[in-house]
Amino acid sequence: MWSVVLMGLAGLLVGGGVSFHQQKKPRWVSISFYMLAGMSLLAAYLLTLPAN
């Protein structure tokens, strides 16, 4: 359940990064959105791993 929510959040963050890039905002803003999206996808993946 939470992994699906985190994947949706990653999609929104990527969309925000693309939007800020198109608006010619500073590069670090877009990069930080992409990094947050990547961390969200990593967290979603880690939640799918079986707990020992």
C-alpha positions as CSV (number, residue, x, y, z in Angstrom):
1,M,0.0,0.0,0.0
2,W,2.7,2.5,1.0
3,S,4.9,1.6,-1.9
4,V,2.1,2.6,-4.3
5,V,1.7,6.0,-2.5
6,L,5.5,6.6,-2.7
7,M,5.5,5.7,-6.4
8,G,2.7,8.2,-7.0
9,L,4.6,10.8,-5.0
10,A,7.7,10.1,-7.2
11,G,5.6,10.8,-10.3
12,L,4.4,14.1,-8.9
13,L,8.0,15.1,-8.0
14,V,9.3,14.3,-11.5
15,G,6.4,16.3,-12.9
16,G,7.4,19.2,-10.7
17,G,11.0,18.9,-11.7
18,V,10.1,19.0,-15.4
19,S,7.8,22.0,-14.8
20,F,10.4,24.0,-13.0
21,H,12.9,23.1,-15.8
22,Q,10.5,24.5,-18.4
23,Q,10.0,27.7,-16.4
24,K,13.7,28.3,-16.5
25,K,14.1,28.1,-12.7
26,P,17.5,27.5,-11.1
27,R,18.9,24.1,-12.0
28,W,19.3,23.1,-8.4
29,V,15.5,23.2,-7.9
30,S,14.9,20.7,-10.7
31,I,17.8,18.5,-9.5
32,S,16.5,18.4,-6.0
33,F,13.0,17.4,-7.2
34,Y,14.6,14.6,-9.2
35,M,16.6,13.5,-6.2
36,L,13.6,13.4,-4.0
37,A,11.7,11.4,-6.6
38,G,14.6,8.9,-6.7
39,M,14.6,8.6,-3.0
40,S,10.9,8.0,-3.0
41,L,11.3,5.2,-5.5
42,L,14.1,3.7,-3.5
43,A,11.9,3.8,-0.4
44,A,9.0,2.2,-2.3
45,Y,11.4,-0.6,-3.5
46,L,12.7,-1.2,0.0
47,L,9.2,-1.5,1.4
48,T,8.5,-4.4,-1.1
49,L,11.5,-6.4,0.2
50,P,10.5,-9.2,2.6
51,A,11.4,-8.6,6.3
52,N,13.5,-11.3,7.9
